[in-house]
Amino acid sequence: MKNFRETDPARIDDNFIRAIGQEWMLLTAGDAERCNTMTASWGFVGEMWGRPAAMVVLRPSRYTKEFVDRKERLTLSFFEEKYRKALQYCGTHSGRDGDKIAEAGLTRCLTDGGTPALAEARLILECRKMYVDELRAERFLEPELAEKWYPKRDFHTFYVLEIERAYVRQE
């Protein structure tokens, strides 16, 4: 990928609590012809089953979920603060209504593995799905969490992902 170098995921020194929860990320899935992205502020990065891993969640109503469910791989892209408005746009507009990537001022690119990503990112994690499940009301040990975050009972699907490649922007 132009302007990126591949790195070992274990060498990334980001604070992912801040990067995901406060700075946000874009989750992108699809292929070279058609893809969609969405802003995400919930998830994890760490290790699972002896592999570098991430976990993301998508509500059933999200258009991007259709792309994630159809494909084996997706990317998680992290940005500098100057892209905050683009991430806000991607979090408040649907790709069903147009090309929100272009409308947000972002550029599609493909990873070396052929997975759609965003060229303006500072860090891209190319991931492969390993496990998928649905959150369920009866599984919450703190029922007030389900009541607070899911008043419409639109529980997230969660995906455990292997981080296959990590790309860092080259200066």
C-alpha positions as CSV (number, residue, x, y, z in Angstrom):
1,M,0.0,0.0,0.0
2,K,1.3,3.4,-0.9
3,N,2.4,5.6,2.0
4,F,2.2,2.6,4.5
5,R,4.6,0.1,5.8
6,E,3.5,-3.2,7.2
7,T,4.4,-3.8,10.9
8,D,4.0,-6.6,13.5
9,P,0.7,-6.0,15.3
10,A,2.5,-6.6,18.6
11,R,4.8,-3.6,17.9
12,I,1.9,-1.1,17.8
13,D,2.0,1.1,20.9
14,D,-1.4,2.8,20.6
15,N,-3.6,3.2,23.6
16,F,-6.6,1.4,22.1
17,I,-8.9,2.4,25.0
18,R,-8.4,6.0,23.8
19,A,-8.0,5.2,20.1
20,I,-11.4,3.4,20.0
21,G,-13.4,5.0,22.7
22,Q,-12.4,8.6,22.3
23,E,-10.7,9.0,18.9
24,W,-12.9,6.4,17.2
25,M,-12.2,4.2,14.2
26,L,-13.7,3.4,10.9
27,L,-14.7,-0.2,10.2
28,T,-14.6,-0.9,6.4
29,A,-15.8,-4.0,4.6
30,G,-16.5,-5.0,1.0
31,D,-14.4,-5.4,-2.1
32,A,-12.7,-3.3,-4.7
33,E,-16.0,-2.6,-6.5
34,R,-18.3,-1.9,-3.5
35,C,-17.6,-1.3,0.1
36,N,-18.9,0.7,3.1
37,T,-17.5,2.2,6.2
38,M,-18.9,3.2,9.6
39,T,-17.6,4.9,12.7
40,A,-17.2,2.7,15.7
41,S,-16.3,3.7,19.3
42,W,-16.8,0.3,21.0
43,G,-14.4,-2.7,20.6
44,F,-11.2,-4.2,21.9
45,V,-7.7,-5.0,20.6
46,G,-5.5,-7.6,22.3
47,E,-4.8,-11.3,22.0
48,M,-7.3,-14.2,21.6
49,W,-6.6,-17.9,21.0
50,G,-2.9,-17.2,20.7
51,R,-3.3,-14.6,17.9
52,P,-3.3,-10.8,17.7
53,A,-7.0,-10.0,17.8
54,A,-9.7,-7.3,17.8
55,M,-13.4,-7.5,18.7
56,V,-16.0,-5.2,17.2
57,V,-19.7,-4.9,17.5
58,L,-22.4,-3.9,14.9
59,R,-26.1,-3.3,15.4
60,P,-28.3,-5.2,13.0
61,S,-29.6,-2.0,11.4
62,R,-26.1,-0.9,10.2
63,Y,-25.6,-1.0,6.4
64,T,-21.9,-1.9,6.9
65,K,-23.0,-5.1,8.7
66,E,-24.2,-6.5,5.3
67,F,-20.7,-6.1,3.9
68,V,-19.1,-7.5,7.0
69,D,-21.4,-10.6,7.0
70,R,-20.7,-11.2,3.3
71,K,-16.9,-11.0,3.4
72,E,-14.2,-12.9,5.4
73,R,-12.1,-9.8,6.0
74,L,-12.5,-6.2,7.1
75,T,-10.3,-3.3,8.2
76,L,-10.2,-1.1,11.2
77,S,-8.7,2.4,10.4
78,F,-7.5,4.9,13.0
79,F,-7.0,8.6,12.2
80,E,-5.3,11.8,13.4
81,E,-7.6,14.4,15.0
82,K,-7.8,16.5,11.8
83,Y,-10.1,13.8,10.4
84,R,-12.6,14.1,13.3
85,K,-15.3,15.7,11.0
86,A,-14.9,12.9,8.5
87,L,-15.4,10.3,11.2
88,Q,-18.5,12.2,12.5
89,Y,-19.9,12.3,9.0
90,C,-19.3,8.5,8.6
91,G,-21.1,7.9,11.9
92,T,-24.2,10.0,11.1
93,H,-24.8,9.2,7.4
94,S,-25.7,5.9,5.8
95,G,-23.9,4.4,2.8
96,R,-27.3,3.4,1.6
97,D,-27.9,7.0,0.7
98,G,-24.7,7.6,-1.4
99,D,-21.0,7.3,-1.4
100,K,-20.3,8.5,2.2
101,I,-16.6,7.7,1.9
102,A,-16.2,10.3,-0.8
103,E,-18.7,12.7,0.8
104,A,-16.6,12.6,4.0
105,G,-13.5,13.6,2.0
106,L,-11.8,10.2,2.4
107,T,-10.2,7.9,-0.2
108,R,-10.6,4.2,-0.7
109,C,-7.6,2.0,-1.0
110,L,-6.9,-1.7,-0.9
111,T,-4.6,-3.5,1.5
112,D,-2.0,-5.9,0.2
113,G,-4.6,-8.6,1.0
114,G,-7.2,-6.8,-1.2
115,T,-9.4,-5.6,1.7
116,P,-10.9,-2.1,1.4
117,A,-9.4,0.5,3.8
118,L,-9.0,4.3,3.9
119,A,-5.9,6.0,2.6
120,E,-5.9,8.9,5.1
121,A,-5.6,6.6,8.1
122,R,-2.5,6.6,10.4
123,L,-3.0,2.9,11.3
124,I,-4.9,0.2,9.5
125,L,-5.6,-3.3,10.9
126,E,-6.6,-5.9,8.3
127,C,-8.6,-8.5,10.1
128,R,-10.2,-11.9,9.4
129,K,-13.3,-13.0,11.1
130,M,-12.8,-15.9,13.6
131,Y,-16.0,-15.9,15.6
132,V,-19.5,-14.3,15.4
133,D,-22.3,-14.3,17.9
134,E,-25.2,-12.2,19.0
135,L,-25.5,-10.4,22.4
136,R,-28.6,-11.6,24.2
137,A,-30.6,-9.9,27.0
138,E,-30.6,-13.0,29.2
139,R,-26.8,-13.1,29.2
140,F,-26.3,-9.7,30.8
141,L,-25.1,-10.1,34.4
142,E,-26.0,-6.5,34.9
143,P,-29.5,-6.2,33.3
144,E,-29.4,-2.4,33.6
145,L,-26.7,-2.4,30.9
146,A,-29.2,-4.0,28.5
147,E,-31.9,-1.6,29.5
148,K,-29.7,1.4,29.1
149,W,-27.9,0.5,25.8
150,Y,-30.6,-1.6,24.1
151,P,-34.0,0.0,24.8
152,K,-35.1,-1.1,21.3
153,R,-33.7,-4.6,21.9
154,D,-31.4,-4.2,18.9
155,F,-28.6,-6.1,20.3
156,H,-25.2,-6.0,18.7
157,T,-23.6,-8.8,16.8
158,F,-20.0,-9.2,18.0
159,Y,-17.1,-10.3,15.8
160,V,-13.8,-11.7,17.1
161,L,-11.2,-10.9,14.5
162,E,-7.6,-12.1,13.9
163,I,-5.4,-9.1,13.0
164,E,-3.6,-10.6,9.9
165,R,-1.7,-7.4,8.9
166,A,-1.1,-4.0,10.4
167,Y,-0.1,-1.0,8.4
168,V,1.4,2.2,9.8
169,R,1.5,5.5,7.8
170,Q,5.0,6.4,6.7
171,E,6.0,10.0,7.1
